[in-house]
Amino acid sequence: MHAIAIHGGAGTLSSAQLTPESDRAYRAALEAAVRAGFEVLDKGGSSRDAVTVAVQVLEDDPLFNAGRGSVLSANGLHELDASIMDGRDLAAGAVTGVRNVRNPVLLARLVMERSAHVMLAGEGAEEFALRQGLEPVANSHFTTERRQRELELLLEGKKAAGREALMGTVGAVALDSHGNVAAATSTGGMTGKKWGRIGDSPIIGAGTYAANDCCAVSATGHGEFFIRAIVAHEIAALMRYKELDVVQAADEVVMQQLVRMGGSGGVIAVGRDGRIAMPFNSEGMLRAAMDSRGLFVTGLLRD
């Protein structure tokens, strides 16, 4: 049994904004990413490799607020975050505030595999990337006309500008045929955020968590709330200590705890039994899932 789920951000689209063209574009992009990760699993590969590949595909697609296509901070720069966790041994790596790394998920994985640390930030993360052989890119590599205009409108006082990408993030969770789970998350953050702001995506236990005894989780939403609720770990804890299944645990956190706090967003999660949960309390969440039993689904809104 193997399974994978991905997300491209929650709170990203309303039915009024979704045109037939954008619907097709988002679904095609989600399908490309989930199939790339599933192919790794189908060939007997690890969940760690599957989530890395899937998130890298999403980072390279300018449709999403991660990697190429990331939103701009208030200072006009891109500041990217990412994390990854392997459920076999709770190994984890994360980076935050990087400006010149093409695929932050790859750097997060290098932190996990080739350093004694879990998280590296800013210049230290950039230096580590160079030492590991990752070729830097100009910060302008991540800029698109769409994101530039969103920032301009926001700075002009139009607070609704950038709402489409306000809580955009990408992520993947997977269960491989060896029974190992993994999760990875990557983001450009919030349009017009204060430079140096850190959301939940690079924080292990908040935006990303994986442990073989329960599940793998990747979150997307208003990061400040997800940090305060330690969302990803809370889902795992409900499975461990209250013996909820992955669907029940994810619903409890996303549809009840976060709602009571006023937090908007969603998660993707896969249990050790291969069950997939993808709840969200926002208008929409870009998502897709596949498993070895024949499941294939993409979704944008509450469909």
C-alpha positions as CSV (number, residue, x, y, z in Angstrom):
1,M,0.0,0.0,0.0
2,H,1.3,3.5,-0.9
3,A,-0.4,6.9,-1.0
4,I,0.3,10.5,-1.6
5,A,-1.5,13.8,-1.2
6,I,-0.4,17.3,-2.1
7,H,-1.7,20.9,-1.6
8,G,-1.2,24.1,-3.4
9,G,-2.5,26.4,-0.7
10,A,-5.7,27.1,1.2
11,G,-7.9,30.2,1.1
12,T,-6.5,30.8,-2.4
13,L,-9.6,31.0,-4.6
14,S,-13.3,31.7,-4.3
15,S,-15.9,30.4,-6.8
16,A,-16.2,34.0,-8.2
17,Q,-12.5,34.1,-9.1
18,L,-12.3,30.6,-10.6
19,T,-12.6,30.8,-14.4
20,P,-12.7,27.6,-16.6
21,E,-9.2,28.4,-17.7
22,S,-7.8,28.8,-14.2
23,D,-9.6,25.7,-13.1
24,R,-8.0,23.7,-15.8
25,A,-4.6,25.2,-15.2
26,Y,-4.6,24.5,-11.4
27,R,-5.9,20.9,-11.9
28,A,-3.3,20.2,-14.5
29,A,-0.5,21.5,-12.2
30,L,-1.8,19.6,-9.2
31,E,-2.0,16.4,-11.3
32,A,1.6,16.8,-12.6
33,A,2.9,17.2,-9.0
34,V,0.9,14.3,-7.5
35,R,1.8,12.0,-10.3
36,A,5.5,12.8,-10.0
37,G,5.4,11.9,-6.4
38,F,3.3,8.8,-6.9
39,E,5.6,7.5,-9.6
40,V,8.4,7.5,-7.0
41,L,6.2,5.4,-4.7
42,D,5.0,3.1,-7.5
43,K,8.6,2.2,-8.2
44,G,9.2,1.3,-4.6
45,G,10.8,4.6,-3.7
46,S,10.7,6.2,-0.3
47,S,8.1,8.6,1.0
48,R,11.0,11.0,1.7
49,D,11.8,11.1,-2.0
50,A,8.2,11.2,-3.1
51,V,7.4,14.4,-1.1
52,T,10.6,16.0,-2.2
53,V,9.8,15.5,-5.8
54,A,6.2,16.6,-5.5
55,V,7.0,19.8,-3.7
56,Q,9.8,20.6,-6.1
57,V,7.4,20.4,-9.0
58,L,5.1,22.8,-7.2
59,E,8.0,25.2,-6.4
60,D,8.9,25.3,-10.0
61,D,5.4,26.2,-11.2
62,P,4.6,30.0,-11.0
63,L,1.0,29.3,-10.3
64,F,1.9,28.6,-6.7
65,N,3.1,30.7,-3.8
66,A,6.4,28.8,-3.3
67,G,9.6,28.9,-5.2
68,R,9.0,30.5,-8.6
69,G,5.8,32.6,-8.2
70,S,6.3,33.3,-4.5
71,V,4.7,36.5,-3.1
72,L,6.7,39.6,-2.2
73,S,7.4,40.9,1.2
74,A,6.8,44.6,2.1
75,N,10.4,45.4,1.2
76,G,9.9,44.1,-2.4
77,L,12.0,40.9,-1.8
78,H,11.1,37.2,-1.8
79,E,11.8,35.4,1.5
80,L,11.2,31.7,1.3
81,D,10.6,29.0,3.9
82,A,10.5,25.1,3.7
83,S,10.7,22.0,5.8
84,I,10.7,18.3,5.5
85,M,10.3,15.4,8.0
86,D,10.8,11.6,7.8
87,G,8.5,9.5,9.9
88,R,11.0,6.6,10.2
89,D,13.3,8.3,12.7
90,L,11.8,11.8,13.2
91,A,14.6,13.3,11.2
92,A,13.7,16.9,10.1
93,G,15.2,19.8,8.3
94,A,14.0,23.4,7.7
95,V,15.1,26.7,6.2
96,T,13.6,30.2,6.6
97,G,14.1,33.6,5.1
98,V,16.1,32.3,2.1
99,R,16.3,34.6,-0.9
100,N,18.5,32.9,-3.4
101,V,17.7,29.2,-3.3
102,R,15.7,27.9,-6.3
103,N,14.1,25.0,-4.5
104,P,13.9,25.6,-0.7
105,V,12.6,22.0,-0.1
106,L,15.9,20.7,-1.4
107,L,17.9,22.9,1.0
108,A,15.6,21.8,3.9
109,R,16.4,18.2,3.0
110,L,20.1,18.9,2.9
111,V,19.8,20.5,6.4
112,M,18.2,17.2,7.6
113,E,20.6,14.9,5.9
114,R,24.0,16.8,6.0
115,S,23.9,18.9,9.1
116,A,23.6,18.5,12.9
117,H,20.7,21.0,12.9
118,V,17.0,21.1,12.2
119,M,16.6,24.7,11.0
120,L,18.9,27.2,9.4
121,A,17.8,30.8,8.7
122,G,18.8,33.7,6.3
123,E,22.5,34.1,5.5
124,G,23.5,31.0,7.4
125,A,21.1,28.9,5.3
126,E,22.3,30.6,2.1
127,E,26.0,29.8,3.0
128,F,25.1,26.2,3.8
129,A,23.4,26.0,0.4
130,L,26.5,27.1,-1.4
131,R,28.7,24.7,0.5
132,Q,26.3,21.9,-0.5
133,G,26.6,22.8,-4.1
134,L,23.2,24.4,-4.7
135,E,23.7,27.1,-7.4
136,P,22.2,30.4,-6.3
137,V,19.6,32.3,-8.3
138,A,18.8,36.0,-8.2
139,N,16.0,37.0,-6.0
140,S,14.2,38.3,-9.1
141,H,14.0,34.7,-10.4
142,F,10.9,34.2,-8.1
143,T,9.1,37.4,-9.3
144,T,6.1,37.2,-11.6
145,E,4.1,40.1,-12.9
146,R,1.1,38.9,-11.0
147,R,2.9,38.9,-7.6
148,Q,4.4,42.3,-8.3
149,R,1.0,43.8,-9.0
150,E,-0.4,42.2,-5.8
151,L,2.2,43.9,-3.7
152,E,1.7,47.3,-5.5
153,L,-2.0,47.2,-4.8
154,L,-1.5,46.2,-1.2
155,L,0.9,49.0,-0.6
156,E,-1.6,51.4,-2.2
157,G,-3.9,50.5,0.6
158,K,-6.1,48.0,-1.2
159,K,-6.2,45.4,1.6
160,A,-8.0,42.8,-0.6
161,A,-5.0,42.7,-3.0
162,G,-3.1,39.5,-2.7
163,R,-5.9,37.6,-0.9
164,E,-5.6,34.9,-3.5
165,A,-2.1,34.2,-2.3
166,L,-2.4,35.4,1.3
167,M,-2.2,31.9,2.7
168,G,-0.8,30.1,-0.3
169,T,1.7,27.3,0.5
170,V,2.6,24.0,-1.1
171,G,3.1,20.7,0.5
172,A,3.0,16.9,0.2
173,V,2.6,13.9,2.5
174,A,3.2,10.3,1.5
175,L,3.1,6.7,2.8
176,D,5.5,4.3,1.0
177,S,5.3,0.6,0.5
178,H,7.7,0.0,3.4
179,G,5.3,1.7,5.8
180,N,7.2,4.9,6.2
181,V,5.5,8.3,6.1
182,A,7.0,11.7,5.3
183,A,5.9,15.3,4.9
184,A,7.3,18.4,3.2
185,T,6.0,22.0,3.0
186,S,7.3,25.1,1.2
187,T,6.0,28.7,1.0
188,G,6.7,32.3,0.0
189,G,4.7,33.5,2.9
190,M,2.2,36.4,2.9
191,T,1.9,39.2,0.4
192,G,3.3,42.4,1.9
193,K,4.5,40.6,5.1
194,K,7.1,42.4,7.3
195,W,10.5,41.2,6.2
196,G,11.8,38.6,8.6
197,R,8.3,37.2,9.3
198,I,8.2,33.5,9.8
199,G,5.1,31.4,9.4
200,D,4.3,27.9,10.3
201,S,5.7,26.2,7.1
202,P,9.3,25.8,8.4
203,I,8.3,25.0,11.9
204,I,8.3,21.3,12.7
205,G,5.1,20.4,14.5
206,A,3.2,23.5,13.3
207,G,3.3,23.3,9.5
208,T,5.0,19.9,9.0
209,Y,5.1,16.7,11.0
210,A,5.6,13.0,10.2
211,A,5.9,9.9,12.5
212,N,5.4,6.3,11.5
213,D,3.3,5.5,14.5
214,C,0.5,7.8,13.4
215,C,0.7,10.1,10.3
216,A,2.3,12.7,8.1
217,V,0.8,16.2,7.9
218,S,1.4,19.3,5.8
219,A,-0.5,22.5,6.7
220,T,-1.5,25.6,4.8
221,G,-3.2,28.7,6.1
222,H,-2.8,31.7,8.3
223,G,0.5,30.7,9.8
224,E,0.3,32.6,13.1
225,F,-2.8,30.5,14.1
226,F,-1.2,27.3,12.9
227,I,1.9,28.0,15.1
228,R,-0.2,28.8,18.2
229,A,-2.2,25.6,17.7
230,I,0.8,23.5,16.7
231,V,-1.5,22.0,14.1
232,A,0.5,19.3,12.5
233,H,1.6,17.8,15.8
234,E,-1.8,18.2,17.4
235,I,-3.3,15.9,14.7
236,A,-0.6,13.3,15.4
237,A,-1.2,13.6,19.2
238,L,-5.0,13.0,18.8
239,M,-4.2,9.9,16.8
240,R,-1.7,8.7,19.4
241,Y,-3.5,9.4,22.6
242,K,-7.1,9.5,21.7
243,E,-6.8,6.8,19.1
244,L,-8.7,8.9,16.5
245,D,-8.1,8.0,12.8
246,V,-6.5,10.5,10.5
247,V,-9.7,11.8,9.2
248,Q,-11.2,12.4,12.7
249,A,-8.0,13.9,14.0
250,A,-7.6,16.3,11.1
251,D,-11.2,17.4,11.2
252,E,-11.0,18.0,15.0
253,V,-8.1,20.4,14.6
254,V,-9.0,22.1,11.3
255,M,-12.8,22.3,11.6
256,Q,-13.1,22.9,15.3
257,Q,-9.9,24.0,17.1
258,L,-8.8,26.4,14.4
259,V,-12.3,27.7,13.8
260,R,-12.7,28.6,17.5
261,M,-9.4,30.5,17.3
262,G,-10.4,32.3,14.1
263,G,-7.7,30.6,12.0
264,S,-8.3,29.9,8.4
265,G,-6.7,27.1,6.2
266,G,-6.4,23.4,5.9
267,V,-4.2,20.4,6.0
268,I,-3.3,17.3,4.0
269,A,-2.6,14.2,6.1
270,V,-2.0,10.5,5.5
271,G,-2.2,7.8,8.2
272,R,-0.1,4.8,8.6
273,D,-3.0,2.8,7.2
274,G,-3.0,4.8,4.0
275,R,-6.1,6.8,4.7
276,I,-6.0,10.4,3.4
277,A,-7.5,13.5,5.0
278,M,-7.7,16.9,3.3
279,P,-10.0,19.1,5.4
280,F,-10.1,22.9,5.1
281,N,-12.2,25.7,6.7
282,S,-11.5,28.3,4.0
283,E,-13.2,29.0,0.7
284,G,-11.0,26.6,-1.1
285,M,-7.8,24.5,-0.9
286,L,-5.9,23.4,-4.0
287,R,-5.3,19.6,-3.5
288,A,-4.8,16.2,-5.1
289,A,-4.3,12.7,-3.9
290,M,-3.4,9.2,-5.3
291,D,-3.0,5.8,-3.8
292,S,-2.2,2.2,-5.0
293,R,-5.9,1.2,-4.6
294,G,-6.9,3.4,-7.5
295,L,-7.7,6.7,-5.9
296,F,-7.1,9.8,-7.9
297,V,-8.7,13.1,-7.1
298,T,-8.0,16.8,-7.6
299,G,-10.0,19.6,-5.9
300,L,-10.0,23.3,-5.6
301,L,-13.2,24.4,-3.8
302,R,-15.7,22.4,-1.7
303,D,-16.3,19.9,-4.4
